[in-house]
Amino acid sequence: MNFYKKFVYSAFAGLFVVSAFVSCEDELDTIGGEVISGEPFTAKKAVYDVFAYNKKVKAVQTNGLPIYQLGTYNDPVYGKTTAYVNSQLRLAGGVGNPIFGLYSQSSEDESDTDDSVTTIEENETVTGVTLFIPFLTKSDSLRDTDGDGVDNEFDDEPEDPSNDTDGDGLTNAEEVALGTNPQDADTDKDGINDGDEEDIIEGAYARQYEVDSIYGNVSVPFNFKVERSTYFLRDVDPTQNFEERQIYYSDFEFSPTFIGETLYDGEANFTDTETVIYYEIDDPDTDEDEKGTVKRRLAPGIVVDLEDVMPFFQENILDKEGQTELLSQTNFQEFIRGLYFTASGGDGDLMMLLNFTAAKIYVDYVYDKVDTNDTADDTSDDTIVEEESVYILDINAASGNTVNSFVNDEYPVDIANKMDTGENADRIYLKGGAGSFAELKLFDEENGRDAITEIKNNNWIINEANLVFYIDRETLDAAGVTGDAVAEPPRLYLYNAEDNTSIYTYPLSGTDVENGPLSLQTLTGYDGIIETSSDGKGVKYTIRITEYINNLVVRDAENITLGLSLTSDIRFSANAQAMLEDGEGEIPLLSVVSPLGTVLYGSNIDDEDKKLKLEVFYTETN
């Protein structure tokens, strides 16, 4: 998912590239060009010290996140984290005084005395309630290389946009557009290939997606619980003159003190396909027969039927039409408060990263309507018919408020004793959520410039500079981190620890930005991504800091303290407020949304092949 003071999407909106890497030609002109000109070059490598310090996060701000954790993740090294979600319930679009049916409640109340024959008591009645919280899916460019609408995982030719997987005469793209199954030549099983059908039911096929960031056994149902929250989540902080957003931290406990009635307590199923819901009633005012046609399509996610508590939504939503409780979002927020979510694996631990910004509650209802049978001036043939409609409640819309609460096991004693010691670390402990991060100092422990001055005096041309972090496989293997079986963080994030900004830029051209943080695997070829062995186990992370070192050498930039954390997406450098051992601070936002952890070698070890180092590749004249 500044983390914030201006909050998450405003921060994301301002995050883009500021510069490109400086070319070698630029450096030749800058460093001793008149001396080097015409001389032969020799490429060399230098290795410098890096000092690392472990920092523990006691609690972190978790409202306004782009992604929320729900469930339990048992990290083999750091212990168990259980994540809960407390969220506001919001009127559709945040707009108050909604109208259910065709007419406002005041118009219905006056129906006996007005001049319109179509104004009647509409008797709006809830017929179904569906809760929907989307899973994360990979961005379009990553999950569907050829753009034919079939994710690579299910596409036998993922780079051929004209592919016809099932051989029915329709390309995959054509079938996705029609709503037929690209992997089944006869979607409706009527004995006629889809390519030969004359009457195709649009949307009959539920599209399959490549789902991201579910940790645990997805082959069995999981336990899911929804309760009413009685806690009033403030949007703004009264102690800051209502000018700053209210901060809620991960250690805030809503349950059991602020929990009301249970709305759902039962099983939910993991699915990587859409949920398709159909109309049950035909609209007499249209020529088409809507009954049995697609009413809504829900992407893969938690989809549960709240039919057992339809009276709750009847009483607190539809029956409140025109009353003060629904007059404004503020009134509604005070009245309804919100929802509290918990989840656990059906046969073990399960952690889901969820897109609560797109979560909804669909309140389906019917209402009475006058059918004039196209004779507005003749009321003798008027009839009362039932019409279907839906009112959609938002859960944490972009302007809403949702809080992640984390309950963490204490770190093992040997790890806890290495936090906030001020000593150069032999191991670097990185954990997402309210976990831990590291601070780094290059060249010496005082952020000095002696080495930088030497580089400058030697007229070196810096071709490449990398920080290389080797994974402590001995520790991870002993704990049971077995590569593909137990997730390892896909990427590390390096940043300016003094002002919490990114120290590097990335090329925007050709990248996928439309899905924001909902894709956790964007820019996979760019900086800090995990390198694995043939058995799927992580070996190391390499972070390129060429431009940063050039800034130190050529432009006399300050040798700052750097921060190192996990990230889910390096495009976003927004931060979260955090409670640290030495007071308040900030940590990268997208380390908060990750449940994962790892252990890296620091520089305070004897093994030269594994120790943390800064590698500088340079050119000098002979």
N, C-alpha and C positions, 0 to 999 in steps of 0.2 A: 510497500500500500509502500521556531518555524516548524517543526512538526509538533508542533508547528505553531506559528503564530498567525499565519495567513491561510493556511491549510490546503489540504493535499492537492486539489486540482489547480488552484491558483499557482501553487509552487511548480506543478508539473508544466503548466502552460508557459512558464518563463524559462524552461530548461531546454536550451538548444546549443548548437555548436558555436563557439566563439572564434576559433582559428584552426588552421591546418598545420601539420607539422612543417617545421622549417627545413628547406631542402639543403642538401650537401653543398650546392653552389652558393647558397646564402652564407653558410658557415665559412667557406673558403674566402669569401670577400671580407668576412668579419674578423677572422683570426689570422693575422700575419700573411695576408694574401701576397704581398710584395716579396716576401721571403720564400714562400712555398712555390711560387710560380715557376714552372719548368722543371721542378725537382721530382724525382721518383718518390713513390709512397710505399710505406710498409704498414700493413694492418696488424694490430696487436690487441691484446686483451689485458685488462687490469681488474683486480678483484679488491673490493673495499669492505670494510666492516659495516655491519648494520646492527643496531642495538634495539631490542624489543622488550616491551613492558606490558604485562597482562593487566587488564582493567575489567572489573566486575560491574555488571549492571544490576542494581538493586530493584529498580522498577522503571518502566518506560511508558511514555504516553502512548495510548492505544485507541484513542478516538479519532475518527476521520481517516482511518486507514483505507487504502485502495483495495486491500485483500485482508480477509480475516481467517484466523485459525479456529477450527472447531474439532474437538475430540481429544485424544490422548496420543502422545508420541513418546515412546520409551527409547531415549538415546542410550546406546550401550556404554558410552563414556560418561555422559553428564547426568543421566537419570531421567526420570519421567517428568513430562510437562503435560498438564491438562488445561485445555483452553475452553473458555465459555464466552458466549456472546450476549450482550445486553443491548437492545436496539429500540430506537423510537419507532412508533407506527405513525405513518403520515398520510394525510388525505392525498388523493390523486393529484399529482403535480403541485402539492402544497396549497391548492386553491380551496378556500373555505366555502361554506354554504352550498354544497353540491345538490344537484337535482337528480332524483331517482325516477326513472320512467320519463314521461314527456313533459310533465308539468311540476312546478314547484309545489310544496306542501300548501302554501297559502292559496294557490290557484285551485288546488283540490278542495280545500276547505270552503271555497266560495262557489264550488261547481253547481250547487243547487240553485244559486241565484244569478249566475252570469248568463250571457246570451249564447254561449257556445255549447253545441250538443256533444262535442268531442271531449269536453272537460268533465272528467268523472273522478271519483275516488279510485285510485289506481291499484290499491291493495298490493303494494310491492312485497314480495315474499322470497326469502332466500331459498334457493334450490340446491346450492352447492358452494363449498368454500375450498379453494386449493392454495396451498402454500408452495411457493417456488423459490429456491435459492440456487443459483447456477454454480456448477463446478467451473474450474478454469480449463480452458482449452488452449492449445498452442495457437499462435498467430497464424493467419491464413497462409502467409508465405512459407511457413515452416511445415505446417501439417498437410498442405496441398500444393505441392511444387508446380504442377501443371495447371492449376486453377480450374480443374474440371468439376469441382464440387465434391470429389471423393477424396477423403484424407489418404495420405500416402500409406498409412498402415493397412488400409483396406483396398488399395489400388494396385492391380498387378502390373501396371505400367505407369508409375507415378510421374514420369516426365513426358508423357504423350497426351496432349489435351484432346486429341481426336480418338482416343481409345474407346472401344466398345467392349467392355469387360465381359458382358453376358451374351454377346453375339446376337442381339435381338434386332439389329438394324438401327438402333439409336445410340449415339455416343453417350458417354457418361454425363457430359455436360447437359445434353438434351434431356436425359432422364431426370437429372436433378431439377431442371427447370419445370418439367412436367409433374414431378412428384412421384415418379415410379422408381423402382429399385434397380440401380445400375448393376447389381450383382445377381439379379434374378430376371431371366428373360420373360417370365410370365408373372408379373407382380400380383395380380388379382386371382391367379390360379383358375382362369376360365378356359384354359386350353388355347388361348390366342396370344402370340408374342406381343410384347408391348409395342414393337415397331409396326405391327399390323392392326392395333386396336383403333377403332373409330371413336369410341367413347371412353376416354381415360378419366378416371376420377382424380381430379387435381389434388395433390397433397396426400395421396394414399400411403406413401412411403415415409417412414420416419428416418431422417438422415442420421448416419452414424458419425461420431466425432472422435478424434484422438484427445482423450482427457488428460489433463496435467495435474500434478501435485496432489495426489491421493496416496497416503502412506499407510499401508496395512492391507488386510485381506479384503478384497472387493468382491469375492465370489460368494459371500454370504450376506444376508441382511444385517444392518447395524441398528443399534438402539438409538432412537431420536426422541427428544422431549422438548415441548414448547410450553412455556408457562407465561402467564401475564406478569409483567414487571410493574411494581408499584413505585419505582424510583423515578423521580422527575429529572431527566437529563437536560441540564441547562445548555443552551447553545453558546451563550456568552458569559464571561466571568464578571460577576458584580464587584469583585474586589479590584478589578481593572477598569472601573467606570464603564462597564459594558462595551468596551472597545476591543477586547481581545477574546478569542474563542476560549471557552472553558476547557481546561485540561483534565483528563481522567487518566489515571495510571493503571498499569497492569495488575497491581496488587489490590485493587479495589474489590471488595467482596459484596456482591449483590444478594447472594443466597446464603442463608434462608430469610434474612431480615426483610428483604424487599420483593418477595415473591408471592404472587396471588394464585388464582385458580389455574389448573392445568388444562391446556387446550388440546394437547396431543401427547401421548406417551405410548410408543409402540415401535414397530419395525419400519425401516425405510430401506430402499434398495439402491445399490449403486447401478447406474446405467450410463452407457456411452452413446445412447441414441436419444433422439427427440421424443418427447411425450406429445402425442397428438390428441386433441380433444375435439369432439364433433358437436354440431348443433343437434338438439333433440326435438325442436319445434320448427315448423315451416312458417315463414313470414308471409301472411296472405297478401300483403301489399306489393309483392314482387312476383315476377313471372317465373322465376326459378324456384325449385324445391330445395330449400336450404337444409332440410333435415338429412342428417348423415354426412353433410359436408364439413370441411375443416373449420372449426371455430377458433382454435389457437394452437400454436406450436411452441413448445417449451424446450429450450436447449437442454443438454444433459445437466442434471443437477438433482438436488433433493426436492422431490415432488411428493407431497402428502395430502391426503384428503381429510379435511377437517369437518366432515359431515356430522360428527357427534356433537360438535359445538356450534352448529348453525344457529341455534337460538341466541347464542352470545352475539353473533354478528347481526342477527335480526334486531335484537334489543338495542345494541350499542352503535349500530351504523344506520340501517334503513329506517328504523323507528325514530331516529333522532333527526330526520330530515326537517329542516327549517328551524330547529331548536338551537339554543346558544352553544351547545357542546360542539356543533359542527360549523359554527359561524365563521371561524377562522382556524388556521393551523395552530395558532397559539392556544386557543380554547380547546381544541381537540387534543393537543399534546398534554395539556393539564388534565384533561378528562380521562384519556385512554392510557396515558403513560407509554407503555411499550411491551416488548416481548423478551423473554430470556430463553436461550437455546443451550441445550447440552446434547452430547452425542458420545457413544462409545461403541467399540467394535463388537460385532456379534460373537466372535470367538477369540478376541484379543484386542490389542491396541489398534486404533484407527485415528489418523489425523487427516482432516480435509482442509485445503485452502479454498475459500469460497468467495465469490463475488457478491457481497452483500449490497453493493451499490446498484445492482440490477435485481435484487430480491423483491418479490411481489406477493400479495395475497389477492387472489381473484375471487370476488364475491359475486357468484352468479345468482341471478334472481329473475323472477317473472313478474309482470305487471299487467293489469287490465287495460285494454285499449279499445276504443270504438272503431269498428270497421264500417265505414259508410257505404261499402260496395260501389264506390265511384258515383254515388248519387248524393252529393252533399246537400242538395235541397230537399231530398226525400228521406225522412227519418224512419219510414215504415219498414225499411229493410236493413236498418242498422243492427249490428250484432256486437256483442262484447267478446273479444278474443284475448288470448294470452300471448304476450310478446316476451321473448328472451332478451336479457341484457346483462351487463356485467359492470361492476364497480371495482376499480383496482386500487388497493391500498399499497403505498410504497413502504418498503423497509429500508431505512438509511438511503434515501435518494441523495443526490450529490450535495444537497444542502442539509441533510439530516445528521443524526448523531448516533453513532454505534460505538460500543466499547468492548474491547477484548480483555478478558481477565485471565491471567495465567497463574496456575498453582504449580510451582516447581519443586522438585526434590532438591535438597541441599547438595552442592557439589561434593564429590568424594574428598576426603580430608587432604590427600596429597595434591589435588588440584586447587582446592580452596586456599591452601597455604601458599600458593604461588600467585595469588591475586593481590594487586595493589601493594607489592613489596618495595617498589622502586628499584628493583634489581634487574639487571639484564637477564632475560629468560633463556633457559635451555629448551623449553617447549612453549609454543604459542597456542593458547586455548581460545578457539573461536566458537561461539554458540549464538544462534539466532534467538529472536524473541527478547525476553528480559534475561539475556545471557551474558556474554563476555566478548571483548574485542581487544585490540592491541594498539599501542602507540610505538612508532618507529623513529629512530634518529639515525641519519646517515653519516658515515665517516668517523664520527666520534660522539661521545655521550653529552657533549655540550653544544651540539648544533654548530660546530666550528666551521671555519672556512680554510684551514691550512691545506687540506687535500685539494680543495677547489682551486685555491691559488696556485698550487703546484701544477695542476692540469692546465690552467690558463697560461702560466709562464712557459710551459713546455709546448705551447701552441698545438695541442692535440685537437684534432677534428673528431668530435664524438659522432660515431656512426650509429651506435645503438647502445642503450643502457637498460638493463633488466634487473628486477628483483626476483630472485628464484626462491620459492618456498617449497621445501620438500615435506611431504606428508609423513608423519610418524606411523608407518605401517605396523611397526611392532606393537605399539599401543592399541591401534585400531583393530588389528587382527586378534590380539588377545581379548579385546572386549567383544568381538563378534561382528565387527563391521566387515562384511564379506563382499564388498563391491556391489554388484547388481542386486544382491538380496537386501542390503541395507543401504539406504540412500546416503550419498556424500554430497556436500555442497557443490553445485555446478560451477560457482564462480566466486572469486574474492573481489573486494572493492577497496581501492586505495584512495585516500582523500587527505585534504589539509585538516589536521586535527586542531588547528588553532582557530580557524573560522568555519570549519565543517563544510568546505566547498570541494568540489572535484578538482583534482590537479591535472587532469588530462581531458582532452576532447575526443570526439569520435565523429566519423563522417556520417552525415545525415542522409546523403544521397544513396538511394537504393535500399534503405533499411525500412523495416516495417514499424510504423509508428501509430497506426490507427487504433490499435487495441490497447495502447497504454500499458500499464503494469499487468494486464491480465494475461499477457504472454510472458512466461518465466524463462523462455529460452531464446529471446531475441539477441541479435548480434553475437551469435555463437562463435564466430571466428575472430572476435576482437577482444583481446586483453583479459588476462586473469582467469581464463576458463581452465577447468581441471584437465590434466593430461593423465590418461589411464594406461594400464598395461593390458595385455591380451586377455587377462581373466576379469577385466572390468574394474579392477581396483585402482584407486587414485594413486598417482606417483608424485606429482608436483603441480604447482601453479607458477606460471611466469607472468609477471606484470611489467610491461614495457614503460619505462619512464624517460625515454630519450629526450623529449622536449623539456621535461622538468630539469634534467641535468644540464642541458644546453642553456636553460634560463639562469641556472646558478653560475655557469662558467662565462657565458657571453654577456649576459645582461645584469650580472651582479645581484640576482634575486636572492631573497633571504632563504637560508637553509632551515626550513621550518620542520617542526615535528609532524610526522605523517600518522594517519590513522589507518587501521586495517580491520575490515569486518567482512562478513558474508554479504552477498547481495543476490537478489533475484533478477535484477535488470539494471545494467550499468547506465542506462539512459537517464535515470532519475536520481538526482542528488539532493532531494529534499531530506530534511532531518526531523528526528523525533526528540522531544524533551526527555531527559533521562535523569533518574536519581542515581548518582554514583557514590562510591565510598568517600570521595573528597568533596561532595556537594553536588549541585545541579550542573547538568551539562547537556550535550546533544550527541546523538548517534545517528548513523544513516537510517533513513526511514525503511528502506527495503531489507535491512537486516532484521527489523522487527517482525516482518511477516513470515519469516522462515523458521521452521522448527528444527532445522538441521544443525549439526555441529561437526567439528573436525579438530585434529591436533597436528600442528606443524612443528618442525624443528626450528628452534631459535639459533642464535649465534654462539651461545655459551655452552658449546659442546666441542669435543675433540675431533669428531668425524668431519674431516674437511670436505668429503663428498656430499654430506647431507646438511651441513650448517647453512644457516641463512646468510646470503651474501648479495652484494651489489656487483654485477658484472658490467664492465664498461668496455666496449669495443671501439677502438679509436684508430686513427691514421696519423702517422707522423712522417716527416721527411727524413730521408737518409743523409 
